[in-house]
Amino acid sequence: MARTTVRGDIEINVFETVREYDLVECACTIRCASGVRSEGKWRGIPFSELLEDVDPEATHLLVESRDGYRACIALTDVFDGVLAMERLDTGSKALPRVVAPAVEGSRLVKHVDRIETCRLPPGSNPKTLDRLGLETTKK
């Protein structure tokens, strides 16, 4: 993959931009849809820094993989996480990946291709913007 785009007020090539950030480590327990839990250690760009310059009224991130898998994640849930560039304990190749302790495992998008901020009105259901699982189509 050559490019991850963050849309809002900024657009980046994450593999070039990664040099601009101090990468941090993040430990996270992931609970898969099957109920299996696994702990992992990751290194990546903190979302708190990556999203500093986006729309201040944004409420959610639309995070999409290169194969069309997409999750709409509340900014408050991802803020303590990272856009992982490396898994320290297993050498995972499913990168970059959203890793955040407050986000359920099925929503931790792998092979991130695009991140876009959006504003959702109070009471709306962010999951209506998801494309998780079998309905995902290859681009």
N, C-alpha and C positions, 0 to 999 in steps of 0.2 A: 504494500500500500504506500502510495506516495504522499497522500495529503489527508489531513483532518482539518475540517473547516469549523471555526466557531463563528456563528453569525449572531448578530445583534449590532453592537457598535464596533465590533472588531472581526476581522477575518485573519486566520493564521494558517501557516503550514506548521503543524505541531512538531514535526521532526526538525525543522529549522528553529522554531521558537523555543524548543526545549533548552537550548543553550542560554536563553535569556532568564531562565528561572532557576532557583535553587531547588533541586529535587528533594523531596522529603520522603521518609518512610512512613508507611501506614499499615498497621496490623488490622485485619478485618476478619470476622467470622461470617462466612457466607452460608446461607441456608437455601439450598436448591429447591425447586418445585417438588422434588421427590421427598423432601423433608431431611435429606442428608445434610449435615453441617460439616464445614471444613474451615480450618483457619489458614490464613495466608498472610505473608509479608510482602509488601509491594513498595516500589519506589516510583514516584511520579510527580506531576505538577499539581500543587494544591489548587483545588477549585476556588478557594478564597482569593488566590492571586490571579488565576486564569480569568476569572469573571469580574475583576475589579472595574473594568471599563465598559461593561455592557449596560443596557437599558436599566436604570435604577428602579423602574416600575415592573420589571420582569418578575414573574412568579414561578416559572417552571423552565426546565430545559427539555427540549426534544432531542434525544440522543439516538442517532441512527448508525447502524453498522453498514458495512459495504454491501451486505446481502439483503438489506432492507428491514432487518429487525429493528424495531424502534420502541423506545419507552419514553414516556413523559414523566419527568421526575421533578418534584418540588425543589426549588433552590435551597430551601431550609434543610432538606434531607441530604443534599449533596455537598453542602458547604464545608463539612469536616472531612470530606474525602479527597481523592486524587484522581487525576487522569493518569492511570498507571502506565508507565513505559517499560517496566521491568517487574517480574515476579521474582523475589529474592530466594524463596524456599523451594521452588520447583522448576524454574526456568520456563514458565508458560509462554507459548507463542501467540496466544489470543490477545494481542496487544495492538494498539492501546486499548485500555479497558476502564470503564467507570468502576471505581472501588470506593464505597462509602458505607460506614457502619450502619447508618439509618435506612439503607435501601435494601429491599429484599432481593435475594439472589437472582431471580428471573429478570430483574430490571437492571442488573449490572451489565450493561451492553458491552460485548466484546468486539474487537476489530472496529473500533469507533471510526466512522468516516465523516460524520457531521454532527455538530452540536449547535443547536439554535435556541436562543432564548424566546420565550413567548409570555404573554400576559393572559392569564385566564381569570374570568370574573369569579367573584365569590360564589360558592355553591356549585360550580361546574365540576364535572368529573374528568380529571386528567387522563384516566385510562381509556377514554373514548378516542384518544389520539395515538394509543399504542398499536403496534403491530408485533405481537409476540407469538412465536410458535409457528404452527402449520400454515397460517395465512400469509406468512412472510414469503416474498417472491424474490428470486434472483434478479439483479439489475443487469 
